[in-house]
């Protein structure tokens, strides 16, 4: 039994052993480094065609070349395509989704991997607190605008990158001051809120669209050693926590999202939360609160201006 052998130290390649994703299309956000890059590599090794959705096309192309070079022919260059996606702007996020939809292909796997974790207060182009705007709202909009190719796949999976940092969340029913306009900003609760929202989004997406064959799960990747590099304007920073010996490497960090995305046993019904390559209990008392999930969905629709 594979599940018994899998755990905290399992790598993405180990959990994908024997998986055949030939003919399947995947899209991963935030693929130029870290977990997104490793997830892309492993899905492609299994035969998937992967769209690498990144804000910086130059870095994305470099990551694509790295993956192809390292695979020594095991991945065909036709398997990796690029999509420019800037989650800091809802307009640009919409453009990226429309561009993908114009390809007219089914989307079997959507892995919403991109995210920020920053201690200071920042605002997106649209005036949203950055964790809310990038980690939740932009991915919310992007996913909703991809419902057509996801439905066409007749068995799609959407993976939201959550985190046990949801335990820091201050979110409550009523979603008061969700955009941090009336209180002093605090980094951990803001990040925690966005990670709780990622889980609530996966639950509600599954509830609404399982009839269309779309299943969504949320994943805690573990505390992973990824680049802490910030770009010059400091808008995005890779998720990072003070290094400890407990940290996973990137190969281990990507394992849980790959498992949740491709393991046949998690394809029928959604809303599960995974950590260390197994189903776990999410770390917040409101994580499985259906009323809050629905309330967040409605508010998100309003905030992003989505016409449902």
Secondary structure, 3 states (H helix, E strand, C coil): CHHHHCCCCCCHHHHCCCCCCCCCEEEEECCCCHHHHHHHHHHHHCCCEEEEEECCHHHHHHHHHHHHHHCCCCCCHHHEEEEECCCCCHHHHHHHHHHHHCCCCCCCEEEECCCCCCCCCCECCCCCEHHHHHHHHHHHHHHHCCHHHHHHCCCEEEEEEECHHHHHCCCCCCCCCCCCCCCCCCHHHHHHHHHHHHHHHHHHHHHHHHHHCEEEEEEECCCECCCCCECCCCCCECCCCCCCCCCECHHHHCHHHHHHHHCHHHCCCCCCEEECCEECCCCCCCCCCHHHHHHHHHHHHHHHCCCC
